[in-house]
Amino acid sequence: MRPFGDLDGDERGHLQLMFQVRHLFEHSGGVVDDDFCRKVSGMDHLIGRRYPLKRSDAATLLDSLRRLGRRTVSQVQALASNNA
């Protein structure tokens, strides 16, 4: 089972970024810190500032998660029917 198999590099990168942004908002109120910059390159200029999350970034994330969810359900159903 490869739930992320149909993602291209840009989409996978966006998902990884958004999960780091989620962590940032959960643990530091959205303020960019050194830990975030170690995990996400090219963000040093934002240290000490709130991450500029755009509505379009959140919408893209939700679309990707919906598609991944549908793909995962489909793969699990296929495995279940093969094992029945």
C-alpha positions as CSV (number, residue, x, y, z in Angstrom):
1,M,0.0,0.0,0.0
2,R,1.4,3.4,-1.0
3,P,-1.0,6.1,0.1
4,F,1.4,8.9,-1.0
5,G,2.4,7.2,-4.2
6,D,0.4,9.5,-6.5
7,L,1.7,12.7,-5.1
8,D,4.2,14.6,-7.2
9,G,7.2,16.3,-5.5
10,D,5.6,19.7,-5.2
11,E,2.5,18.3,-3.5
12,R,4.5,16.1,-1.2
13,G,6.7,19.1,-0.3
14,H,3.6,21.3,0.3
15,L,2.1,18.6,2.7
16,Q,5.4,18.4,4.6
17,L,5.5,22.2,4.9
18,M,1.9,22.4,6.1
19,F,2.5,19.8,8.7
20,Q,5.4,21.8,10.0
21,V,3.3,24.9,9.9
22,R,0.6,23.1,11.9
23,H,3.2,22.2,14.5
24,L,4.4,25.8,14.5
25,F,0.9,27.2,15.2
26,E,0.2,24.5,17.8
27,H,3.4,25.0,19.8
28,S,4.6,28.6,19.3
29,G,1.5,30.5,18.2
30,G,2.6,30.6,14.6
31,V,5.9,32.4,15.4
32,V,8.7,31.0,13.3
33,D,11.6,29.7,15.4
34,D,15.0,28.0,14.9
35,D,13.5,24.5,15.1
36,F,11.0,25.3,12.2
37,C,13.9,26.7,10.1
38,R,16.0,23.6,10.7
39,K,13.1,21.5,9.3
40,V,12.0,23.9,6.5
41,S,14.8,25.5,4.4
42,G,14.6,29.0,3.2
43,M,12.6,30.4,6.1
44,D,15.3,32.1,8.1
45,H,14.1,35.5,7.2
46,L,10.9,34.8,9.1
47,I,12.5,34.0,12.5
48,G,10.6,35.8,15.2
49,R,7.7,36.7,12.9
50,R,4.3,35.0,12.5
51,Y,4.2,32.5,9.6
52,P,2.2,34.1,6.7
53,L,-0.3,31.3,6.2
54,K,-2.5,31.9,3.2
55,R,-6.0,30.7,2.7
56,S,-4.9,29.1,-0.6
57,D,-2.3,27.0,1.3
58,A,-4.9,25.7,3.7
59,A,-7.3,24.9,0.8
60,T,-4.6,23.1,-1.1
61,L,-3.7,21.1,2.0
62,L,-7.4,20.1,2.5
63,D,-7.7,19.0,-1.1
64,S,-4.6,16.8,-0.9
65,L,-5.8,15.3,2.4
66,R,-9.2,14.5,0.9
67,R,-7.6,12.8,-2.1
68,L,-5.2,10.9,0.1
69,G,-8.1,9.8,2.4
70,R,-10.1,8.5,-0.6
71,R,-7.0,6.7,-1.9
72,T,-6.2,5.1,1.4
73,V,-9.8,3.9,1.9
74,S,-9.8,2.4,-1.6
75,Q,-6.5,0.6,-0.9
76,V,-7.7,-0.8,2.4
77,Q,-10.9,-2.0,0.7
78,A,-8.9,-3.7,-2.0
79,L,-6.7,-5.4,0.6
80,A,-9.8,-6.5,2.5
81,S,-11.5,-8.0,-0.5
82,N,-8.3,-9.8,-1.5
83,N,-8.0,-11.3,1.9
84,A,-11.7,-12.3,2.1
